[in-house]
Amino acid sequence: MSASSPTVFISYASQDAAIANAIVGALERDGLVCWIAPRNVVPGALYAAEIVRAINESSLVVLVLSAQSVASPHVGKELERACSKRRRIITLRTDAAVLPHDFEYFLSESQWIEVEPKGIVPAAAKLAEAVRRHLESDLQASVDESRTIAARKSTTITGSPTERLPSIAVLPFANMSGDKEQEYFSDGLAEEIINALAQIAGLKVIARTSAFAFRGQNTDIRTIARTLGVENILEGSVRRSGNRIRVTAQLIAASDGSHLWSERYDRELVDVFAVQDEMSAAISAALKVRLSPKAPARQRHTPALPAYEALLKARYFHWKVTPESMDQAQLFHEQAIALDPQYALAHADYAEFLLGRAAIGLSPMRKVASLIRTSAERALDLDSSVVEAHAPLCALAAAYDYDWHEAGRQFLLAMPGGRGSPLVHFVCGAFYLLGSGRGQEAVEQLERAVHGDPLHVGYRTGLARSLMAVGRYDEAEELLYRTRDLDPNFIVTLLELAIVHVARQRFAEALPFAEKLFSLHPWYATSVGIYGGLLVRTGEPDRGREIARALGAGEAYGAAKGLAIFHSLCGDIDASADWFEKAIEERDPEILHYFQGVPGEPLRGSSRWPRLAALVNLPEVGIPAT
């Protein structure tokens, strides 16, 4: 490939080879240089490496979009690579295949060309013209046209047509204080703006994890917007000196980089809450979005400033998600509550934090359940509008009390009007709906979580787990491989990649993921159980049983779950059921996920299942609709 010759990379599914080759012929007759596999793969080279190199060196990507390419994990990875390298994409659409959300994000700025009944020849001519136009200049009119077409094709999570909402992502504010220790404050202010904007009906707001994923990267605004599926970006900076702050912010239209609004605030530190309100109102006005006229004005509690700072520090350490940082977060959560016992958000955040600690095995659920309940209920007593506090109560009712009707009640309270934060959709979908066997509804809630926070690896793996629970293994596997590209060492991605191969009896393919999971997280009982079990299934029984001995007699917290999974993989259903009973007794919050997922499949068809289902109060006919 010559660096001086603009090159067009052709992305297609193998079933569409005839169309792809016809496109190459039309473009090359027009004097354009194309790269297409397998034609341009260097003999003896690694196929995947050649694809990556070709995309990196291309000037533009043409996608043959069809039902086959939508289903192809290879095409999905090519699109991700193209977007990460800021390559323009032109889409030649050959049918009306429904796009998954990842494709909607990647193609939100693509120019679309339809293959009409007249056939490929007229479409190829239009494509050649569009490719040449894009290679000659970056015409904004072309981008605007592609956005309009993509908007007409967009769908909601459930697949029904929807009006395109104004949308925004708030990037982490730059810390200009000259003190890295102040980063918690600049991050916290940006997160508070996200939370305030999320209360505005009719505005799509990307959640913190995805918006903050671009920290420290010199990434083009259009690429960020395309990746997150938004039209507007808010960026800013914070300078703190003593008791004064200077906050600058600018709202940018991603389509052309124009500034819709900008402002600078020089205030006393105690005025930080007024700054948040003023910024939210200004952004709302700039985007022509108004608060619902039915929403009554509410007097918000203004927390003591030291308590507010302690809560920002707690959130900052929580998001690092290491055992050490979680311990730091707990100290600051407790400090925030002690400094201002009337601070409802501090109580609600603490309940969610403790639930997260239990879910990843850092605290036994029996030890923290009462504190989760007390904290969430205290938050609601102080301020009933903090509806997010119903989410940990929903999870407790489902995974600790096994009270499905109460879980359903809390589920509805957590999402008034069916609308909640991505975290609420995740918690309620994973613990309540998936745990009770309502897999399809769990998929819908997890899709909403991913839609609001598309780069959150936890939400993506939760969605994959739900997809597997309803037998949609192809989609789950594709999603998991894409999620691995975001973080190749994320604990749950590795676990679910092993499980999706187990679901298809591909134990040899599952083993490398389990091995890596175990090597990175040997403290995690589930990693011990699945790695040991897969060694047994792949012909190394002695080594597998030796690995499983790390779980001891099953007395340590989480060990029962690990042993249940180990024996399930070994085909010892009775032993697996015995250890599942022990995990239920421990109130391990993950146990219901495995009940309803792949590890529990042998049990659900066994004579031991009625007793296990009764222990967690699962009715034989399922859970009544709430």
TITIDREN-19142 format. One record per residue (C-alpha): residue number from 0; residue in three letters; x, y, z. Coordinates in steps of 0.5 Angstrom, whole numbers, plus 500, padded with zeros to 3 digits. Layout:
BEGIN
{NUM, 'ala', {X, Y, Z}}
...
//
This chain:
BEGIN
{0, 'met', {500, 500, 500}}
{1, 'ser', {503, 507, 498}}
{2, 'ala', {503, 512, 503}}
{3, 'ser', {502, 517, 498}}
{4, 'ser', {496, 514, 495}}
{5, 'pro', {489, 514, 499}}
{6, 'thr', {487, 507, 500}}
{7, 'val', {480, 505, 501}}
{8, 'phe', {479, 499, 506}}
{9, 'ile', {473, 494, 504}}
{10, 'ser', {469, 491, 510}}
{11, 'tyr', {464, 486, 509}}
{12, 'ala', {462, 479, 511}}
{13, 'ser', {464, 473, 507}}
{14, 'gln', {457, 471, 505}}
{15, 'asp', {457, 478, 501}}
{16, 'ala', {464, 477, 497}}
{17, 'ala', {461, 478, 490}}
{18, 'ile', {458, 485, 492}}
{19, 'ala', {464, 487, 495}}
{20, 'asn', {468, 485, 489}}
{21, 'ala', {464, 488, 485}}
{22, 'ile', {465, 495, 489}}
{23, 'val', {472, 494, 488}}
{24, 'gly', {472, 493, 481}}
{25, 'ala', {467, 500, 480}}
{26, 'leu', {472, 504, 485}}
{27, 'glu', {478, 501, 481}}
{28, 'arg', {475, 503, 474}}
{29, 'asp', {474, 510, 477}}
{30, 'gly', {482, 510, 479}}
{31, 'leu', {481, 509, 486}}
{32, 'val', {486, 504, 490}}
{33, 'cys', {482, 499, 494}}
{34, 'trp', {485, 494, 500}}
{35, 'ile', {480, 487, 500}}
{36, 'ala', {481, 481, 504}}
{37, 'pro', {484, 476, 502}}
{38, 'arg', {486, 479, 495}}
{39, 'asn', {491, 484, 499}}
{40, 'val', {493, 479, 504}}
{41, 'val', {501, 478, 504}}
{42, 'pro', {502, 470, 503}}
{43, 'gly', {505, 468, 509}}
{44, 'ala', {503, 474, 514}}
{45, 'leu', {498, 473, 520}}
{46, 'tyr', {491, 475, 517}}
{47, 'ala', {488, 479, 523}}
{48, 'ala', {495, 483, 523}}
{49, 'glu', {494, 484, 516}}
{50, 'ile', {487, 487, 517}}
{51, 'val', {489, 491, 523}}
{52, 'arg', {495, 494, 518}}
{53, 'ala', {491, 495, 512}}
{54, 'ile', {485, 499, 516}}
{55, 'asn', {491, 503, 520}}
{56, 'glu', {494, 505, 513}}
{57, 'ser', {487, 507, 510}}
{58, 'ser', {484, 513, 508}}
{59, 'leu', {477, 511, 508}}
{60, 'val', {473, 505, 510}}
{61, 'val', {467, 502, 505}}
{62, 'leu', {462, 498, 509}}
{63, 'val', {458, 493, 506}}
{64, 'leu', {452, 493, 511}}
{65, 'ser', {447, 487, 511}}
{66, 'ala', {444, 482, 516}}
{67, 'gln', {451, 478, 515}}
{68, 'ser', {455, 483, 516}}
{69, 'val', {451, 485, 522}}
{70, 'ala', {452, 478, 525}}
{71, 'ser', {460, 478, 523}}
{72, 'pro', {464, 479, 529}}
{73, 'his', {470, 480, 524}}
{74, 'val', {466, 486, 521}}
{75, 'gly', {464, 489, 528}}
{76, 'lys', {472, 489, 530}}
{77, 'glu', {474, 492, 523}}
{78, 'leu', {469, 498, 525}}
{79, 'glu', {471, 499, 532}}
{80, 'arg', {478, 499, 529}}
{81, 'ala', {476, 504, 524}}
{82, 'cys', {473, 509, 529}}
{83, 'ser', {479, 508, 534}}
{84, 'lys', {483, 511, 528}}
{85, 'arg', {478, 516, 526}}
{86, 'arg', {477, 513, 519}}
{87, 'arg', {471, 516, 515}}
{88, 'ile', {466, 510, 514}}
{89, 'ile', {461, 510, 508}}
{90, 'thr', {456, 505, 508}}
{91, 'leu', {453, 501, 502}}
{92, 'arg', {446, 498, 505}}
{93, 'thr', {444, 492, 502}}
{94, 'asp', {438, 490, 506}}
{95, 'ala', {434, 492, 512}}
{96, 'ala', {438, 489, 517}}
{97, 'val', {436, 491, 524}}
{98, 'leu', {443, 495, 527}}
{99, 'pro', {445, 493, 534}}
{100, 'his', {447, 499, 538}}
{101, 'asp', {455, 498, 537}}
{102, 'phe', {453, 499, 530}}
{103, 'glu', {449, 505, 531}}
{104, 'tyr', {455, 508, 535}}
{105, 'phe', {460, 507, 530}}
{106, 'leu', {456, 509, 524}}
{107, 'ser', {453, 515, 527}}
{108, 'glu', {457, 519, 522}}
{109, 'ser', {457, 515, 516}}
{110, 'gln', {454, 517, 509}}
{111, 'trp', {449, 511, 507}}
{112, 'ile', {448, 509, 500}}
{113, 'glu', {442, 504, 499}}
{114, 'val', {442, 498, 494}}
{115, 'glu', {436, 500, 491}}
{116, 'pro', {432, 495, 486}}
{117, 'lys', {435, 497, 480}}
{118, 'gly', {441, 493, 483}}
{119, 'ile', {449, 494, 485}}
{120, 'val', {451, 498, 479}}
{121, 'pro', {448, 504, 480}}
{122, 'ala', {449, 504, 487}}
{123, 'ala', {457, 503, 486}}
{124, 'ala', {457, 509, 481}}
{125, 'lys', {454, 513, 487}}
{126, 'leu', {459, 510, 492}}
{127, 'ala', {465, 511, 487}}
{128, 'glu', {463, 519, 487}}
{129, 'ala', {462, 519, 494}}
{130, 'val', {469, 516, 496}}
{131, 'arg', {472, 521, 491}}
{132, 'arg', {469, 527, 494}}
{133, 'his', {471, 525, 501}}
{134, 'leu', {478, 523, 499}}
{135, 'glu', {478, 530, 496}}
{136, 'ser', {475, 534, 502}}
{137, 'asp', {472, 533, 508}}
{138, 'leu', {465, 536, 506}}
{139, 'gln', {461, 538, 512}}
{140, 'ala', {455, 537, 508}}
{141, 'ser', {456, 530, 507}}
{142, 'val', {457, 529, 514}}
{143, 'asp', {450, 532, 516}}
{144, 'glu', {447, 528, 510}}
{145, 'ser', {449, 522, 514}}
{146, 'arg', {447, 524, 520}}
{147, 'thr', {440, 525, 518}}
{148, 'ile', {440, 518, 514}}
{149, 'ala', {442, 515, 521}}
{150, 'ala', {437, 519, 525}}
{151, 'arg', {431, 516, 521}}
{152, 'lys', {434, 509, 521}}
{153, 'ser', {435, 509, 529}}
{154, 'thr', {431, 505, 534}}
{155, 'thr', {430, 505, 541}}
{156, 'ile', {432, 499, 545}}
{157, 'thr', {426, 495, 544}}
{158, 'gly', {427, 496, 536}}
{159, 'ser', {421, 501, 535}}
{160, 'pro', {422, 508, 532}}
{161, 'thr', {424, 514, 536}}
{162, 'glu', {425, 521, 535}}
{163, 'arg', {432, 523, 536}}
{164, 'leu', {433, 526, 543}}
{165, 'pro', {438, 532, 544}}
{166, 'ser', {444, 528, 547}}
{167, 'ile', {451, 530, 551}}
{168, 'ala', {457, 527, 554}}
{169, 'val', {461, 531, 559}}
{170, 'leu', {468, 530, 559}}
{171, 'pro', {472, 530, 565}}
{172, 'phe', {474, 537, 567}}
{173, 'ala', {481, 538, 567}}
{174, 'asn', {485, 540, 574}}
{175, 'met', {488, 546, 573}}
{176, 'ser', {490, 547, 580}}
{177, 'gly', {497, 545, 580}}
{178, 'asp', {496, 539, 585}}
{179, 'lys', {494, 532, 582}}
{180, 'glu', {491, 531, 589}}
{181, 'gln', {485, 536, 587}}
{182, 'glu', {483, 531, 581}}
{183, 'tyr', {477, 528, 585}}
{184, 'phe', {474, 535, 585}}
{185, 'ser', {475, 537, 578}}
{186, 'asp', {472, 530, 577}}
{187, 'gly', {467, 531, 582}}
{188, 'leu', {464, 537, 579}}
{189, 'ala', {464, 534, 572}}
{190, 'glu', {460, 528, 575}}
{191, 'glu', {455, 533, 579}}
{192, 'ile', {454, 536, 572}}
{193, 'ile', {452, 529, 569}}
{194, 'asn', {447, 528, 574}}
{195, 'ala', {444, 534, 574}}
{196, 'leu', {443, 534, 566}}
{197, 'ala', {440, 527, 567}}
{198, 'gln', {434, 529, 571}}
{199, 'ile', {432, 533, 564}}
{200, 'ala', {427, 530, 561}}
{201, 'gly', {428, 529, 553}}
{202, 'leu', {436, 529, 554}}
{203, 'lys', {440, 523, 553}}
{204, 'val', {446, 524, 557}}
{205, 'ile', {452, 519, 557}}
{206, 'ala', {454, 516, 564}}
{207, 'arg', {460, 518, 567}}
{208, 'thr', {464, 511, 566}}
{209, 'ser', {464, 512, 558}}
{210, 'ala', {465, 520, 558}}
{211, 'phe', {471, 519, 562}}
{212, 'ala', {474, 514, 558}}
{213, 'phe', {477, 519, 554}}
{214, 'arg', {481, 522, 560}}
{215, 'gly', {488, 524, 558}}
{216, 'gln', {487, 522, 550}}
{217, 'asn', {488, 527, 545}}
{218, 'thr', {482, 525, 541}}
{219, 'asp', {478, 528, 536}}
{220, 'ile', {471, 531, 539}}
{221, 'arg', {468, 528, 533}}
{222, 'thr', {471, 521, 534}}
{223, 'ile', {468, 522, 542}}
{224, 'ala', {461, 524, 540}}
{225, 'arg', {461, 518, 534}}
{226, 'thr', {463, 513, 539}}
{227, 'leu', {459, 515, 545}}
{228, 'gly', {453, 516, 540}}
{229, 'val', {452, 524, 542}}
{230, 'glu', {451, 530, 538}}
{231, 'asn', {454, 535, 543}}
{232, 'ile', {460, 535, 548}}
{233, 'leu', {461, 539, 554}}
{234, 'glu', {469, 540, 556}}
{235, 'gly', {471, 544, 562}}
{236, 'ser', {477, 546, 567}}
{237, 'val', {477, 547, 574}}
{238, 'arg', {482, 551, 578}}
{239, 'arg', {482, 551, 586}}
{240, 'ser', {486, 556, 590}}
{241, 'gly', {484, 556, 597}}
{242, 'asn', {477, 558, 598}}
{243, 'arg', {476, 560, 591}}
{244, 'ile', {474, 556, 584}}
{245, 'arg', {475, 558, 577}}
{246, 'val', {470, 554, 573}}
{247, 'thr', {471, 554, 565}}
{248, 'ala', {466, 550, 561}}
{249, 'gln', {464, 550, 553}}
{250, 'leu', {459, 546, 550}}
{251, 'ile', {461, 544, 543}}
{252, 'ala', {457, 541, 537}}
{253, 'ala', {461, 535, 535}}
{254, 'ser', {458, 536, 527}}
{255, 'asp', {462, 542, 526}}
{256, 'gly', {466, 544, 532}}
{257, 'ser', {462, 550, 533}}
{258, 'his', {461, 553, 540}}
{259, 'leu', {454, 553, 542}}
{260, 'trp', {455, 556, 549}}
{261, 'ser', {461, 558, 554}}
{262, 'glu', {462, 561, 560}}
{263, 'arg', {467, 562, 566}}
{264, 'tyr', {465, 562, 573}}
{265, 'asp', {470, 566, 579}}
{266, 'arg', {466, 564, 585}}
{267, 'glu', {467, 562, 593}}
{268, 'leu', {468, 555, 594}}
{269, 'val', {461, 555, 598}}
{270, 'asp', {458, 557, 591}}
{271, 'val', {460, 551, 588}}
{272, 'phe', {453, 548, 588}}
{273, 'ala', {450, 555, 585}}
{274, 'val', {455, 554, 579}}
{275, 'gln', {452, 547, 578}}
{276, 'asp', {445, 549, 577}}
{277, 'glu', {447, 555, 573}}
{278, 'met', {451, 551, 568}}
{279, 'ser', {445, 546, 568}}
{280, 'ala', {440, 551, 566}}
{281, 'ala', {445, 554, 561}}
{282, 'ile', {446, 548, 557}}
{283, 'ser', {439, 546, 557}}
{284, 'ala', {437, 553, 554}}
{285, 'ala', {443, 552, 549}}
{286, 'leu', {440, 545, 547}}
{287, 'lys', {433, 548, 547}}
{288, 'val', {431, 543, 552}}
{289, 'arg', {426, 544, 558}}
{290, 'leu', {425, 541, 564}}
{291, 'ser', {418, 538, 564}}
{292, 'pro', {412, 543, 566}}
{293, 'lys', {410, 538, 571}}
{294, 'ala', {416, 537, 575}}
{295, 'pro', {415, 541, 581}}
{296, 'ala', {420, 545, 584}}
{297, 'arg', {424, 542, 590}}
{298, 'gln', {428, 545, 595}}
{299, 'arg', {435, 541, 595}}
{300, 'his', {439, 540, 601}}
{301, 'thr', {445, 544, 601}}
{302, 'pro', {451, 539, 604}}
{303, 'ala', {456, 542, 609}}
{304, 'leu', {462, 543, 604}}
{305, 'pro', {467, 538, 608}}
{306, 'ala', {462, 533, 607}}
{307, 'tyr', {461, 534, 599}}
{308, 'glu', {468, 534, 599}}
{309, 'ala', {469, 527, 602}}
{310, 'leu', {463, 524, 598}}
{311, 'leu', {467, 527, 592}}
{312, 'lys', {473, 523, 594}}
{313, 'ala', {469, 517, 596}}
{314, 'arg', {467, 517, 589}}
{315, 'tyr', {474, 518, 586}}
{316, 'phe', {477, 512, 590}}
{317, 'his', {471, 508, 588}}
{318, 'trp', {472, 508, 581}}
{319, 'lys', {479, 505, 581}}
{320, 'val', {476, 499, 584}}
{321, 'thr', {482, 495, 587}}
{322, 'pro', {481, 492, 594}}
{323, 'glu', {486, 498, 597}}
{324, 'ser', {482, 504, 593}}
{325, 'met', {475, 501, 596}}
{326, 'asp', {478, 501, 603}}
{327, 'gln', {479, 508, 602}}
{328, 'ala', {473, 510, 599}}
{329, 'gln', {469, 507, 605}}
{330, 'leu', {473, 511, 609}}
{331, 'phe', {471, 517, 606}}
{332, 'his', {464, 515, 605}}
{333, 'glu', {463, 514, 612}}
{334, 'gln', {466, 521, 613}}
{335, 'ala', {461, 524, 609}}
{336, 'ile', {455, 522, 613}}
{337, 'ala', {459, 523, 619}}
{338, 'leu', {460, 531, 617}}
{339, 'asp', {453, 532, 615}}
{340, 'pro', {448, 526, 617}}
{341, 'gln', {442, 530, 613}}
{342, 'tyr', {446, 529, 606}}
{343, 'ala', {441, 524, 603}}
{344, 'leu', {446, 523, 597}}
{345, 'ala', {451, 521, 601}}
{346, 'his', {447, 515, 604}}
{347, 'ala', {445, 513, 598}}
{348, 'asp', {452, 513, 595}}
{349, 'tyr', {454, 509, 601}}
{350, 'ala', {449, 504, 600}}
{351, 'glu', {451, 503, 592}}
{352, 'phe', {458, 502, 594}}
{353, 'leu', {457, 497, 600}}
{354, 'leu', {453, 493, 595}}
{355, 'gly', {458, 493, 590}}
{356, 'arg', {463, 491, 595}}
{357, 'ala', {459, 485, 596}}
{358, 'ala', {458, 483, 589}}
{359, 'ile', {465, 483, 587}}
{360, 'gly', {467, 479, 594}}
{361, 'leu', {470, 484, 598}}
{362, 'ser', {465, 484, 604}}
{363, 'pro', {460, 478, 606}}
{364, 'met', {453, 480, 604}}
{365, 'arg', {451, 478, 611}}
{366, 'lys', {456, 482, 614}}
{367, 'val', {453, 489, 610}}
{368, 'ala', {446, 487, 608}}
{369, 'ser', {443, 491, 614}}
{370, 'leu', {448, 497, 613}}
{371, 'ile', {446, 497, 605}}
{372, 'arg', {438, 497, 607}}
{373, 'thr', {439, 502, 613}}
{374, 'ser', {443, 507, 608}}
{375, 'ala', {438, 506, 603}}
{376, 'glu', {432, 507, 607}}
{377, 'arg', {435, 513, 611}}
{378, 'ala', {437, 517, 604}}
{379, 'leu', {429, 516, 602}}
{380, 'asp', {427, 518, 609}}
{381, 'leu', {431, 525, 608}}
{382, 'asp', {429, 526, 600}}
{383, 'ser', {424, 521, 597}}
{384, 'ser', {427, 524, 590}}
{385, 'val', {433, 520, 591}}
{386, 'val', {430, 514, 587}}
{387, 'glu', {437, 511, 586}}
{388, 'ala', {436, 509, 593}}
{389, 'his', {431, 504, 591}}
{390, 'ala', {436, 500, 587}}
{391, 'pro', {440, 497, 592}}
{392, 'leu', {433, 495, 596}}
{393, 'cys', {431, 492, 590}}
{394, 'ala', {438, 488, 589}}
{395, 'leu', {437, 486, 597}}
{396, 'ala', {430, 484, 596}}
{397, 'ala', {432, 479, 590}}
{398, 'ala', {439, 477, 592}}
{399, 'tyr', {438, 477, 600}}
{400, 'asp', {431, 476, 602}}
{401, 'tyr', {429, 472, 596}}
{402, 'asp', {422, 477, 596}}
{403, 'trp', {421, 477, 589}}
{404, 'his', {414, 481, 590}}
{405, 'glu', {418, 487, 594}}
{406, 'ala', {424, 487, 589}}
{407, 'gly', {419, 488, 584}}
{408, 'arg', {416, 494, 588}}
{409, 'gln', {423, 497, 589}}
{410, 'phe', {424, 496, 581}}
{411, 'leu', {418, 500, 580}}
{412, 'leu', {420, 506, 585}}
{413, 'ala', {427, 506, 582}}
{414, 'met', {425, 508, 575}}
{415, 'pro', {419, 512, 575}}
{416, 'gly', {416, 513, 568}}
{417, 'gly', {420, 507, 566}}
{418, 'arg', {426, 512, 566}}
{419, 'gly', {433, 511, 571}}
{420, 'ser', {440, 512, 571}}
{421, 'pro', {444, 506, 567}}
{422, 'leu', {446, 504, 574}}
{423, 'val', {439, 503, 576}}
{424, 'his', {438, 499, 570}}
{425, 'phe', {444, 495, 571}}
{426, 'val', {442, 493, 578}}
{427, 'cys', {435, 492, 577}}
{428, 'gly', {436, 488, 571}}
{429, 'ala', {442, 483, 574}}
{430, 'phe', {439, 482, 581}}
{431, 'tyr', {432, 482, 580}}
{432, 'leu', {430, 480, 573}}
{433, 'leu', {435, 476, 571}}
{434, 'gly', {435, 473, 578}}
{435, 'ser', {428, 471, 578}}
{436, 'gly', {428, 468, 571}}
{437, 'arg', {425, 473, 567}}
{438, 'gly', {431, 473, 562}}
{439, 'gln', {428, 477, 556}}
{440, 'glu', {426, 483, 561}}
{441, 'ala', {433, 483, 564}}
{442, 'val', {436, 484, 557}}
{443, 'glu', {432, 490, 556}}
{444, 'gln', {434, 493, 562}}
{445, 'leu', {441, 491, 561}}
{446, 'glu', {441, 494, 554}}
{447, 'arg', {438, 501, 557}}
{448, 'ala', {444, 501, 561}}
{449, 'val', {449, 500, 556}}
{450, 'his', {445, 505, 551}}
{451, 'gly', {447, 510, 557}}
{452, 'asp', {454, 508, 558}}
{453, 'pro', {456, 505, 552}}
{454, 'leu', {464, 504, 554}}
{455, 'his', {462, 501, 561}}
{456, 'val', {465, 494, 561}}
{457, 'gly', {461, 492, 567}}
{458, 'tyr', {454, 493, 564}}
{459, 'arg', {457, 490, 557}}
{460, 'thr', {458, 484, 561}}
{461, 'gly', {452, 484, 564}}
{462, 'leu', {448, 484, 558}}
{463, 'ala', {452, 479, 555}}
{464, 'arg', {450, 474, 561}}
{465, 'ser', {443, 476, 560}}
{466, 'leu', {443, 474, 553}}
{467, 'met', {446, 468, 554}}
{468, 'ala', {441, 466, 559}}
{469, 'val', {436, 467, 553}}
{470, 'gly', {440, 463, 549}}
{471, 'arg', {443, 468, 544}}
{472, 'tyr', {450, 466, 545}}
{473, 'asp', {452, 469, 538}}
{474, 'glu', {450, 476, 540}}
{475, 'ala', {453, 475, 547}}
{476, 'glu', {460, 472, 544}}
{477, 'glu', {461, 478, 539}}
{478, 'leu', {459, 483, 545}}
{479, 'leu', {464, 480, 550}}
{480, 'tyr', {470, 480, 544}}
{481, 'arg', {468, 487, 543}}
{482, 'thr', {468, 489, 551}}
{483, 'arg', {475, 485, 551}}
{484, 'asp', {478, 490, 547}}
{485, 'leu', {476, 496, 551}}
{486, 'asp', {479, 492, 557}}
{487, 'pro', {483, 486, 556}}
{488, 'asn', {484, 484, 563}}
{489, 'phe', {477, 486, 566}}
{490, 'ile', {475, 480, 571}}
{491, 'val', {468, 479, 569}}
{492, 'thr', {469, 479, 561}}
{493, 'leu', {474, 474, 562}}
{494, 'leu', {469, 470, 566}}
{495, 'glu', {464, 470, 561}}
{496, 'leu', {468, 469, 555}}
{497, 'ala', {470, 462, 558}}
{498, 'ile', {462, 461, 560}}
{499, 'val', {460, 463, 553}}
{500, 'his', {464, 457, 550}}
{501, 'val', {462, 452, 556}}
{502, 'ala', {455, 454, 553}}
{503, 'arg', {457, 451, 547}}
{504, 'gln', {461, 445, 549}}
{505, 'arg', {467, 448, 547}}
{506, 'phe', {471, 447, 553}}
{507, 'ala', {478, 447, 550}}
{508, 'glu', {476, 454, 547}}
{509, 'ala', {474, 456, 554}}
{510, 'leu', {480, 454, 558}}
{511, 'pro', {485, 460, 556}}
{512, 'phe', {480, 465, 558}}
{513, 'ala', {479, 461, 565}}
{514, 'glu', {487, 460, 565}}
{515, 'lys', {488, 468, 565}}
{516, 'leu', {482, 470, 569}}
{517, 'phe', {485, 465, 575}}
{518, 'ser', {492, 468, 573}}
{519, 'leu', {490, 475, 574}}
{520, 'his', {485, 474, 580}}
{521, 'pro', {487, 467, 584}}
{522, 'trp', {483, 470, 590}}
{523, 'tyr', {476, 470, 586}}
{524, 'ala', {473, 463, 588}}
{525, 'thr', {469, 463, 581}}
{526, 'ser', {476, 464, 578}}
{527, 'val', {478, 458, 582}}
{528, 'gly', {472, 454, 580}}
{529, 'ile', {472, 455, 573}}
{530, 'tyr', {479, 454, 572}}
{531, 'gly', {479, 447, 576}}
{532, 'gly', {473, 445, 572}}
{533, 'leu', {475, 446, 565}}
{534, 'leu', {482, 443, 567}}
{535, 'val', {478, 436, 569}}
{536, 'arg', {474, 437, 562}}
{537, 'thr', {480, 438, 558}}
{538, 'gly', {484, 432, 560}}
{539, 'glu', {488, 434, 566}}
{540, 'pro', {483, 432, 572}}
{541, 'asp', {489, 431, 577}}
{542, 'arg', {491, 438, 576}}
{543, 'gly', {484, 441, 576}}
{544, 'arg', {483, 438, 583}}
{545, 'glu', {489, 441, 585}}
{546, 'ile', {487, 448, 583}}
{547, 'ala', {480, 447, 586}}
{548, 'arg', {484, 445, 593}}
{549, 'ala', {485, 452, 594}}
{550, 'leu', {478, 453, 596}}
{551, 'gly', {479, 449, 602}}
{552, 'ala', {473, 446, 605}}
{553, 'gly', {469, 451, 603}}
{554, 'glu', {468, 455, 609}}
{555, 'ala', {471, 462, 606}}
{556, 'tyr', {466, 467, 604}}
{557, 'gly', {465, 465, 596}}
{558, 'ala', {468, 458, 596}}
{559, 'ala', {462, 455, 596}}
{560, 'lys', {460, 458, 589}}
{561, 'gly', {467, 456, 587}}
{562, 'leu', {466, 449, 589}}
{563, 'ala', {459, 449, 586}}
{564, 'ile', {461, 451, 579}}
{565, 'phe', {467, 446, 579}}
{566, 'his', {463, 440, 580}}
{567, 'ser', {458, 443, 575}}
{568, 'leu', {463, 443, 570}}
{569, 'cys', {466, 436, 572}}
{570, 'gly', {459, 433, 571}}
{571, 'asp', {458, 432, 579}}
{572, 'ile', {451, 434, 579}}
{573, 'asp', {449, 432, 587}}
{574, 'ala', {456, 435, 589}}
{575, 'ser', {454, 442, 585}}
{576, 'ala', {447, 442, 588}}
{577, 'asp', {450, 441, 595}}
{578, 'trp', {455, 447, 594}}
{579, 'phe', {450, 451, 591}}
{580, 'glu', {445, 450, 597}}
{581, 'lys', {451, 453, 602}}
{582, 'ala', {452, 459, 597}}
{583, 'ile', {445, 460, 598}}
{584, 'glu', {446, 460, 606}}
{585, 'glu', {451, 465, 605}}
{586, 'arg', {447, 469, 601}}
{587, 'asp', {452, 470, 596}}
{588, 'pro', {449, 475, 591}}
{589, 'glu', {452, 472, 585}}
{590, 'ile', {449, 466, 586}}
{591, 'leu', {442, 467, 582}}
{592, 'his', {446, 469, 576}}
{593, 'tyr', {449, 462, 576}}
{594, 'phe', {443, 459, 577}}
{595, 'gln', {439, 462, 571}}
{596, 'gly', {445, 462, 567}}
{597, 'val', {450, 457, 564}}
{598, 'pro', {453, 454, 570}}
{599, 'gly', {446, 452, 573}}
{600, 'glu', {443, 449, 566}}
{601, 'pro', {445, 442, 569}}
{602, 'leu', {442, 443, 575}}
{603, 'arg', {435, 446, 572}}
{604, 'gly', {434, 439, 569}}
{605, 'ser', {436, 435, 575}}
{606, 'ser', {432, 432, 581}}
{607, 'arg', {435, 437, 585}}
{608, 'trp', {432, 443, 582}}
{609, 'pro', {425, 444, 585}}
{610, 'arg', {429, 444, 592}}
{611, 'leu', {434, 449, 590}}
{612, 'ala', {428, 453, 587}}
{613, 'ala', {424, 453, 593}}
{614, 'leu', {430, 455, 597}}
{615, 'val', {430, 462, 594}}
{616, 'asn', {423, 462, 593}}
{617, 'leu', {422, 461, 585}}
{618, 'pro', {415, 459, 584}}
{619, 'glu', {415, 454, 579}}
{620, 'val', {411, 458, 574}}
{621, 'gly', {416, 464, 574}}
{622, 'ile', {415, 471, 578}}
{623, 'pro', {408, 475, 577}}
{624, 'ala', {409, 481, 573}}
{625, 'thr', {409, 487, 578}}
//
